[in-house]
Amino acid sequence: MNEKLIVSNSPHIQTSYGTSKLMGNVLIALIPAVIAATWIFGIRALILIGVSVCSAMLFEHLWCIIMKKPTTIFDLSAAITGVLLALTLPVGVPLYIPIVGSFFAIIVAKCLFGGLGNNFINPALAGRAFLLASYSLPMTTWAKPFYYKTGAVEAVTGATPLKLLKAGETLDIGYLDMFLGNMGGCIGEVCALALILGFLYLWARKIIQPHITVSYVATVALLGWFFGYNGIMTGDPLTSILTGGVLLGGIFMLTDYTTSPTTRAGNVIAGILAGCLTIFIRVKGGYPEGVCYSILFVNILAPQIDKLVIPKKYGA
């Protein structure tokens, strides 16, 4: 009776999965995206991911040492944050950028709020938002796909499809190129095939439910068609979901247990809201992409969304 009974944050769900096993499955689901990033952007993409993962785990371990707590790096949550942060970066950023981003993601967005399960926003996206505000030039300088195979210096940089559409230009790539990743962008967002394989694995393993992802992608597709860059009903729904970070964010960020609603209805509402914000930022904002900020905004609203849809107790 001398030991305190400490109850963690809800929801309280009994499962045979431990945290490390669950996170391990997420890492497995990210393998296709890592392989695709390395194939499309070269070995530097893999180096970028390695630096990001190592720094994220190091910062969390150092935090545990400073706070005199048992290390938590073996639950693999810091490793996932490192991978996801790296996948949201252009391949050409200096290597100190993922280190700075990992520090902000792990220390500021996660550990200062109590660690895993207590953060109110997705750490990887928080790190990316911080980097975008701090290092806007390298964070918006994109490499063309397979540039490392050409050996030509002039082939290194190029615009993303969203940036071209925002500028009113016509895309010169087809759906197959978008699906396989033959376009500029962040290293983890360009290959839709790899991300979908990860989604199917997580769904088959019952790590995630599809409600928030499907509602988000469907909303982006519908509104991307309706609110086109050239007027009402001039958009392309497939281009809307195959370009930018829609699939990466919808599959691996929106589904985060800690920062998403706990009910199916809440997940659907969150997905629709994030989709609306994504298209609004894309069409009306000054930045061609809106996935990062829309998901962070929905993270903040997740508890309030749950309050709207959780049924009252009988007799209350």
C-alpha positions as a Markdown table, in Angstrom:
| # | Residue | x | y | z |
|---|---|---|---|---|
| 1 | Met | 0.0 | 0.0 | 0.0 |
| 2 | Asn | 3.0 | 2.3 | 0.1 |
| 3 | Glu | 3.2 | 2.5 | -3.7 |
| 4 | Lys | 1.2 | 5.1 | -5.5 |
| 5 | Leu | -1.3 | 4.1 | -8.1 |
| 6 | Ile | -0.7 | 6.4 | -11.1 |
| 7 | Val | -3.3 | 6.4 | -13.8 |
| 8 | Ser | -2.1 | 7.6 | -17.2 |
| 9 | Asn | -4.1 | 9.6 | -19.7 |
| 10 | Ser | -7.0 | 8.0 | -21.4 |
| 11 | Pro | -7.9 | 6.0 | -23.4 |
| 12 | His | -7.3 | 2.9 | -21.3 |
| 13 | Ile | -7.3 | 0.0 | -23.7 |
| 14 | Gln | -6.1 | -3.5 | -22.9 |
| 15 | Thr | -4.0 | -5.1 | -25.7 |
| 16 | Ser | -1.4 | -7.7 | -26.2 |
| 17 | Tyr | 0.7 | -5.0 | -28.0 |
| 18 | Gly | 3.4 | -3.3 | -25.9 |
| 19 | Thr | 4.6 | 0.2 | -27.0 |
| 20 | Ser | 7.8 | -1.1 | -28.5 |
| 21 | Lys | 6.1 | -3.8 | -30.5 |
| 22 | Leu | 3.5 | -1.3 | -31.8 |
| 23 | Met | 6.2 | 1.2 | -32.7 |
| 24 | Gly | 8.2 | -1.6 | -34.3 |
| 25 | Asn | 5.4 | -2.3 | -36.6 |
| 26 | Val | 5.2 | 1.4 | -37.6 |
| 27 | Leu | 8.9 | 1.3 | -38.4 |
| 28 | Ile | 8.3 | -1.8 | -40.6 |
| 29 | Ala | 5.5 | 0.1 | -42.4 |
| 30 | Leu | 8.0 | 3.0 | -43.0 |
| 31 | Ile | 10.6 | 0.7 | -44.7 |
| 32 | Pro | 9.0 | 1.0 | -48.2 |
| 33 | Ala | 9.1 | 4.8 | -47.9 |
| 34 | Val | 12.7 | 4.7 | -46.8 |
| 35 | Ile | 13.7 | 2.4 | -49.7 |
| 36 | Ala | 11.8 | 4.6 | -52.2 |
| 37 | Ala | 13.5 | 7.8 | -50.8 |
| 38 | Thr | 16.9 | 6.2 | -51.2 |
| 39 | Trp | 16.2 | 4.9 | -54.7 |
| 40 | Ile | 14.8 | 8.3 | -55.9 |
| 41 | Phe | 17.1 | 10.7 | -54.2 |
| 42 | Gly | 20.2 | 8.7 | -53.6 |
| 43 | Ile | 22.3 | 7.6 | -50.6 |
| 44 | Arg | 22.1 | 11.1 | -49.1 |
| 45 | Ala | 18.5 | 10.5 | -48.3 |
| 46 | Leu | 19.5 | 7.5 | -46.3 |
| 47 | Ile | 22.2 | 9.5 | -44.5 |
| 48 | Leu | 19.6 | 12.2 | -43.7 |
| 49 | Ile | 17.3 | 9.6 | -42.2 |
| 50 | Gly | 20.2 | 8.1 | -40.2 |
| 51 | Val | 21.3 | 11.4 | -38.8 |
| 52 | Ser | 17.7 | 12.3 | -37.9 |
| 53 | Val | 17.0 | 9.0 | -36.1 |
| 54 | Cys | 20.3 | 9.0 | -34.2 |
| 55 | Ser | 19.9 | 12.6 | -33.0 |
| 56 | Ala | 16.3 | 12.0 | -32.0 |
| 57 | Met | 17.2 | 9.0 | -29.9 |
| 58 | Leu | 20.2 | 10.7 | -28.4 |
| 59 | Phe | 18.2 | 13.8 | -27.3 |
| 60 | Glu | 15.6 | 11.6 | -25.6 |
| 61 | His | 18.3 | 9.6 | -23.9 |
| 62 | Leu | 20.1 | 12.7 | -22.7 |
| 63 | Trp | 16.8 | 14.1 | -21.4 |
| 64 | Cys | 16.2 | 10.9 | -19.4 |
| 65 | Ile | 19.7 | 11.2 | -17.9 |
| 66 | Ile | 19.2 | 14.9 | -17.0 |
| 67 | Met | 15.7 | 14.1 | -15.4 |
| 68 | Lys | 17.2 | 11.0 | -13.7 |
| 69 | Lys | 14.6 | 8.7 | -15.3 |
| 70 | Pro | 15.0 | 5.3 | -17.0 |
| 71 | Thr | 15.8 | 5.7 | -20.6 |
| 72 | Thr | 12.8 | 5.5 | -23.0 |
| 73 | Ile | 14.6 | 5.1 | -26.3 |
| 74 | Phe | 13.8 | 1.4 | -26.4 |
| 75 | Asp | 10.1 | 2.1 | -26.9 |
| 76 | Leu | 11.2 | 3.2 | -30.4 |
| 77 | Ser | 8.9 | 6.3 | -30.4 |
| 78 | Ala | 12.0 | 8.6 | -30.8 |
| 79 | Ala | 13.2 | 6.5 | -33.7 |
| 80 | Ile | 9.8 | 6.9 | -35.5 |
| 81 | Thr | 9.9 | 10.7 | -34.8 |
| 82 | Gly | 13.4 | 10.8 | -36.4 |
| 83 | Val | 12.3 | 8.8 | -39.5 |
| 84 | Leu | 9.1 | 10.9 | -40.0 |
| 85 | Leu | 11.0 | 14.2 | -39.6 |
| 86 | Ala | 13.6 | 13.2 | -42.1 |
| 87 | Leu | 10.9 | 12.1 | -44.6 |
| 88 | Thr | 9.5 | 15.6 | -44.5 |
| 89 | Leu | 12.8 | 17.2 | -45.5 |
| 90 | Pro | 14.3 | 18.0 | -49.0 |
| 91 | Val | 17.3 | 15.8 | -49.7 |
| 92 | Gly | 19.7 | 18.7 | -50.1 |
| 93 | Val | 19.3 | 20.3 | -46.6 |
| 94 | Pro | 22.5 | 20.6 | -44.5 |
| 95 | Leu | 22.9 | 17.7 | -42.0 |
| 96 | Tyr | 22.6 | 20.0 | -39.0 |
| 97 | Ile | 19.0 | 20.7 | -40.0 |
| 98 | Pro | 17.6 | 17.3 | -39.0 |
| 99 | Ile | 19.6 | 17.6 | -35.8 |
| 100 | Val | 18.0 | 20.9 | -34.9 |
| 101 | Gly | 14.6 | 19.6 | -35.9 |
| 102 | Ser | 15.0 | 16.5 | -33.8 |
| 103 | Phe | 15.9 | 18.6 | -30.8 |
| 104 | Phe | 12.8 | 20.7 | -31.2 |
| 105 | Ala | 10.6 | 17.6 | -31.9 |
| 106 | Ile | 11.9 | 15.5 | -29.0 |
| 107 | Ile | 12.7 | 18.1 | -26.3 |
| 108 | Val | 10.2 | 20.9 | -26.9 |
| 109 | Ala | 7.2 | 19.1 | -28.5 |
| 110 | Lys | 7.5 | 15.9 | -26.5 |
| 111 | Cys | 9.6 | 15.7 | -23.4 |
| 112 | Leu | 8.7 | 19.1 | -22.0 |
| 113 | Phe | 5.1 | 18.0 | -22.0 |
| 114 | Gly | 5.7 | 14.7 | -20.1 |
| 115 | Gly | 7.0 | 12.4 | -22.9 |
| 116 | Leu | 5.2 | 9.8 | -24.9 |
| 117 | Gly | 1.4 | 10.0 | -24.5 |
| 118 | Asn | 1.4 | 13.5 | -23.1 |
| 119 | Asn | 2.4 | 15.6 | -26.2 |
| 120 | Phe | -0.5 | 17.5 | -27.7 |
| 121 | Ile | 0.9 | 17.8 | -31.2 |
| 122 | Asn | 2.8 | 15.4 | -33.5 |
| 123 | Pro | 6.5 | 15.9 | -32.6 |
| 124 | Ala | 7.8 | 15.2 | -36.1 |
| 125 | Leu | 5.5 | 17.8 | -37.7 |
| 126 | Ala | 6.3 | 20.3 | -34.9 |
| 127 | Gly | 9.9 | 19.9 | -35.7 |
| 128 | Arg | 9.2 | 20.4 | -39.4 |
| 129 | Ala | 7.2 | 23.5 | -38.8 |
| 130 | Phe | 10.0 | 24.9 | -36.6 |
| 131 | Leu | 12.6 | 24.2 | -39.4 |
| 132 | Leu | 10.4 | 25.7 | -42.0 |
| 133 | Ala | 10.1 | 28.9 | -40.0 |
| 134 | Ser | 13.9 | 29.0 | -39.2 |
| 135 | Tyr | 15.5 | 27.8 | -42.4 |
| 136 | Ser | 13.1 | 28.7 | -45.1 |
| 137 | Leu | 15.5 | 28.6 | -48.0 |
| 138 | Pro | 17.0 | 25.1 | -47.6 |
| 139 | Met | 13.6 | 23.8 | -46.5 |
| 140 | Thr | 12.1 | 24.9 | -49.8 |
| 141 | Thr | 15.0 | 24.0 | -52.2 |
| 142 | Trp | 14.0 | 20.8 | -53.9 |
| 143 | Ala | 16.1 | 18.2 | -55.8 |
| 144 | Lys | 14.9 | 16.6 | -59.0 |
| 145 | Pro | 14.4 | 12.8 | -58.8 |
| 146 | Phe | 17.3 | 10.7 | -59.8 |
| 147 | Tyr | 19.5 | 13.7 | -60.1 |
| 148 | Tyr | 22.4 | 11.8 | -58.5 |
| 149 | Lys | 22.5 | 9.4 | -61.6 |
| 150 | Thr | 22.9 | 12.2 | -64.1 |
| 151 | Gly | 26.0 | 13.8 | -62.8 |
| 152 | Ala | 24.8 | 17.2 | -64.1 |
| 153 | Val | 24.9 | 20.1 | -61.7 |
| 154 | Glu | 22.1 | 21.9 | -63.5 |
| 155 | Ala | 19.8 | 18.9 | -62.8 |
| 156 | Val | 20.0 | 19.2 | -59.1 |
| 157 | Thr | 17.2 | 21.7 | -58.3 |
| 158 | Gly | 13.7 | 21.9 | -59.5 |
| 159 | Ala | 10.1 | 22.9 | -58.4 |
| 160 | Thr | 7.5 | 20.6 | -56.8 |
| 161 | Pro | 4.3 | 20.0 | -58.7 |
| 162 | Leu | 2.4 | 22.0 | -56.1 |
| 163 | Lys | 4.7 | 25.0 | -56.6 |
| 164 | Leu | 4.1 | 24.8 | -60.3 |
| 165 | Leu | 0.4 | 24.6 | -59.9 |
| 166 | Lys | 0.4 | 27.5 | -57.5 |
| 167 | Ala | 2.3 | 29.6 | -60.1 |
| 168 | Gly | -0.3 | 28.8 | -62.7 |
| 169 | Glu | 2.0 | 26.5 | -64.8 |
| 170 | Thr | 1.1 | 23.2 | -66.4 |
| 171 | Leu | 2.5 | 20.0 | -65.0 |
| 172 | Asp | 4.6 | 18.0 | -67.4 |
| 173 | Ile | 4.3 | 14.7 | -65.5 |
| 174 | Gly | 1.6 | 12.1 | -65.5 |
| 175 | Tyr | -0.2 | 10.1 | -62.8 |
| 176 | Leu | 2.2 | 7.2 | -63.1 |
| 177 | Asp | 5.2 | 9.5 | -62.4 |
| 178 | Met | 3.4 | 10.9 | -59.4 |
| 179 | Phe | 2.4 | 7.5 | -58.1 |
| 180 | Leu | 6.0 | 6.1 | -58.4 |
| 181 | Gly | 7.8 | 9.2 | -57.2 |
| 182 | Asn | 9.3 | 10.7 | -60.3 |
| 183 | Met | 8.9 | 14.3 | -59.2 |
| 184 | Gly | 10.4 | 16.8 | -56.8 |
| 185 | Gly | 9.5 | 17.1 | -53.2 |
| 186 | Cys | 10.4 | 15.9 | -49.7 |
| 187 | Ile | 12.2 | 12.6 | -49.7 |
| 188 | Gly | 9.3 | 10.6 | -48.1 |
| 189 | Glu | 6.3 | 12.2 | -49.8 |
| 190 | Val | 6.9 | 11.6 | -53.4 |
| 191 | Cys | 6.3 | 7.8 | -53.8 |
| 192 | Ala | 2.6 | 7.1 | -53.2 |
| 193 | Leu | 3.1 | 3.4 | -53.9 |
| 194 | Ala | 5.5 | 3.1 | -50.9 |
| 195 | Leu | 3.2 | 5.0 | -48.6 |
| 196 | Ile | 0.2 | 2.9 | -49.6 |
| 197 | Leu | 2.1 | -0.3 | -48.9 |
| 198 | Gly | 2.9 | 1.0 | -45.4 |
| 199 | Phe | -0.8 | 1.9 | -44.9 |
| 200 | Leu | -2.0 | -1.6 | -45.9 |
| 201 | Tyr | 0.5 | -3.2 | -43.6 |
| 202 | Leu | -0.6 | -1.1 | -40.6 |
| 203 | Trp | -4.3 | -1.7 | -41.4 |
| 204 | Ala | -3.7 | -5.5 | -41.8 |
| 205 | Arg | -1.9 | -5.6 | -38.5 |
| 206 | Lys | -4.7 | -3.6 | -36.9 |
| 207 | Ile | -2.2 | -0.9 | -35.8 |
| 208 | Ile | -4.4 | 1.8 | -37.2 |
| 209 | Gln | -8.0 | 2.2 | -38.4 |
| 210 | Pro | -8.6 | 3.7 | -41.8 |
| 211 | His | -11.3 | 6.2 | -40.8 |
| 212 | Ile | -9.2 | 9.3 | -40.3 |
| 213 | Thr | -6.9 | 8.6 | -43.3 |
| 214 | Val | -9.7 | 7.8 | -45.7 |
| 215 | Ser | -11.8 | 10.8 | -44.7 |
| 216 | Tyr | -8.7 | 13.1 | -45.0 |
| 217 | Val | -7.7 | 11.8 | -48.4 |
| 218 | Ala | -11.2 | 11.9 | -49.7 |
| 219 | Thr | -11.8 | 15.4 | -48.5 |
| 220 | Val | -8.5 | 16.6 | -50.2 |
| 221 | Ala | -9.5 | 14.9 | -53.4 |
| 222 | Leu | -13.1 | 16.4 | -53.5 |
| 223 | Leu | -12.1 | 19.9 | -52.5 |
| 224 | Gly | -9.0 | 19.8 | -54.6 |
| 225 | Trp | -11.2 | 19.2 | -57.6 |
| 226 | Phe | -13.9 | 21.7 | -56.6 |
| 227 | Phe | -11.5 | 24.6 | -55.5 |
| 228 | Gly | -9.1 | 24.4 | -58.4 |
| 229 | Tyr | -6.3 | 26.9 | -58.9 |
| 230 | Asn | -8.1 | 28.2 | -62.1 |
| 231 | Gly | -11.5 | 28.5 | -60.6 |
| 232 | Ile | -14.4 | 26.4 | -59.3 |
| 233 | Met | -14.4 | 22.7 | -60.4 |
| 234 | Thr | -11.1 | 23.1 | -62.4 |
| 235 | Gly | -8.9 | 21.0 | -60.1 |
| 236 | Asp | -7.6 | 17.5 | -60.4 |
| 237 | Pro | -8.5 | 15.2 | -57.5 |
| 238 | Leu | -5.7 | 12.7 | -58.2 |
| 239 | Thr | -3.1 | 15.3 | -58.5 |
| 240 | Ser | -4.3 | 16.8 | -55.2 |
| 241 | Ile | -3.7 | 13.6 | -53.3 |
| 242 | Leu | -0.6 | 12.3 | -55.2 |
| 243 | Thr | 1.4 | 15.5 | -54.8 |
| 244 | Gly | 2.6 | 17.1 | -51.6 |
| 245 | Gly | 2.5 | 15.3 | -48.2 |
| 246 | Val | -1.2 | 14.2 | -48.2 |
| 247 | Leu | -0.5 | 10.5 | -48.1 |
| 248 | Leu | 2.5 | 10.7 | -45.8 |
| 249 | Gly | 0.6 | 13.0 | -43.3 |
| 250 | Gly | -2.7 | 11.1 | -43.6 |
| 251 | Ile | -1.2 | 7.7 | -43.0 |
| 252 | Phe | 1.6 | 8.3 | -40.5 |
| 253 | Met | 0.8 | 11.6 | -38.8 |
| 254 | Leu | -2.9 | 11.9 | -38.5 |
| 255 | Thr | -3.2 | 8.4 | -37.2 |
| 256 | Asp | -0.9 | 9.1 | -34.2 |
| 257 | Tyr | -2.6 | 7.7 | -31.1 |
| 258 | Thr | -1.7 | 10.5 | -28.8 |
| 259 | Thr | -2.7 | 13.5 | -31.0 |
| 260 | Ser | -5.8 | 12.1 | -32.8 |
| 261 | Pro | -9.4 | 11.7 | -31.5 |
| 262 | Thr | -10.2 | 8.5 | -29.7 |
| 263 | Thr | -13.5 | 7.8 | -31.4 |
| 264 | Arg | -14.4 | 6.7 | -35.0 |
| 265 | Ala | -16.7 | 9.7 | -35.4 |
| 266 | Gly | -14.1 | 12.0 | -34.0 |
| 267 | Asn | -11.5 | 10.6 | -36.5 |
| 268 | Val | -13.8 | 11.2 | -39.4 |
| 269 | Ile | -14.4 | 14.8 | -38.3 |
| 270 | Ala | -10.7 | 15.3 | -37.8 |
| 271 | Gly | -9.9 | 14.0 | -41.2 |
| 272 | Ile | -12.5 | 16.1 | -42.9 |
| 273 | Leu | -11.3 | 19.2 | -41.0 |
| 274 | Ala | -7.7 | 18.6 | -41.9 |
| 275 | Gly | -8.6 | 18.1 | -45.5 |
| 276 | Cys | -10.5 | 21.4 | -45.6 |
| 277 | Leu | -7.6 | 23.2 | -44.1 |
| 278 | Thr | -5.1 | 21.6 | -46.4 |
| 279 | Ile | -6.9 | 22.8 | -49.5 |
| 280 | Phe | -7.6 | 26.2 | -48.0 |
| 281 | Ile | -3.9 | 26.8 | -47.4 |
| 282 | Arg | -2.9 | 25.4 | -50.8 |
| 283 | Val | -5.4 | 27.6 | -52.7 |
| 284 | Lys | -5.6 | 30.7 | -50.6 |
| 285 | Gly | -2.3 | 30.7 | -48.6 |
| 286 | Gly | 1.1 | 32.0 | -49.6 |
| 287 | Tyr | 2.6 | 28.6 | -49.1 |
| 288 | Pro | 1.9 | 25.9 | -51.7 |
| 289 | Glu | 1.5 | 23.1 | -49.2 |
| 290 | Gly | -0.9 | 22.9 | -46.2 |
| 291 | Val | -0.5 | 19.4 | -44.8 |
| 292 | Cys | 1.8 | 20.2 | -41.9 |
| 293 | Tyr | -0.1 | 23.1 | -40.5 |
| 294 | Ser | -3.5 | 21.5 | -41.0 |
| 295 | Ile | -2.6 | 18.4 | -39.1 |
| 296 | Leu | -1.0 | 20.4 | -36.3 |
| 297 | Phe | -4.2 | 22.5 | -36.0 |
| 298 | Val | -6.3 | 19.4 | -35.8 |
| 299 | Asn | -4.0 | 17.9 | -33.2 |
| 300 | Ile | -4.8 | 20.9 | -31.0 |
| 301 | Leu | -8.5 | 20.5 | -31.5 |
| 302 | Ala | -8.6 | 16.7 | -31.0 |
| 303 | Pro | -9.8 | 16.8 | -27.3 |
| 304 | Gln | -12.6 | 19.2 | -28.2 |
| 305 | Ile | -13.6 | 17.0 | -31.2 |
| 306 | Asp | -13.9 | 14.0 | -28.8 |
| 307 | Lys | -16.1 | 16.0 | -26.5 |
| 308 | Leu | -18.5 | 16.7 | -29.3 |
| 309 | Val | -19.0 | 13.1 | -30.3 |
| 310 | Ile | -18.5 | 10.9 | -27.2 |
| 311 | Pro | -21.9 | 9.8 | -26.1 |
| 312 | Lys | -23.1 | 10.7 | -22.6 |
| 313 | Lys | -23.5 | 8.0 | -20.0 |
| 314 | Tyr | -26.9 | 6.5 | -19.6 |
| 315 | Gly | -28.9 | 8.5 | -17.1 |
| 316 | Ala | -26.5 | 11.5 | -17.1 |
